[in-house]
Amino acid sequence: MKKIIVILFLMFAHMSVIAANSEDCMYSPEGKEPTKFAKEELSFSKFINENLFVGILSSGDYISVKYWTCDHFGLEANLFIPISEMNDGLIKEKILWLASKVLAKKDSEIIRLYLSKLEKIKDGRIEIPHDMYSEFAVQISSGQFSKTISINFYFS
């Protein structure tokens, strides 16, 4: 089962690359080094291309991070967790962990403050107000055997 999940994850990451390569964009060097990951956090990591980093965490979770710069710049980070049932505390913890790894400290803090005001975290998109980004959001979705947490921002 774990091999199937890994294969599906890498296929998903590769499909994102195909879509990204169809655009004429220059890619941000921020995506080139996962400097915020401790060596012991990653069981496997690979750069699919200049702007897309994928990895398997020692916790068993999977991560993909894509940065881009074009007429606009942005980020899309996905954390695939192979468990579907999670309490709100654990979901918040995973969101904040992902934010701390892929966002600037001030953006991570904006997410932390926004989540602290929420009583319950549900599947769906959480739009987070931001002075600079035209889009700044956290997306939570559940599958039969998994949960996916995504963080993205967009600035034009």
Buried (B, 14 or more C-beta within 10 A) or exposed (E): EEEEBBEEBBEBBBEBBEEBEEEEBEBBEBBEEBEEBEEEBBEEBEBBEBBBBBBBBEEEBBBBBBBBBBEEBBBBBBBBBBEEEBEEEBBBEBBBBBBBBBBEEEBBBBBBEBBEEEEEBEEEEBEBEBEEBEBBBBBBEBEEEBBBBBBBBBBE
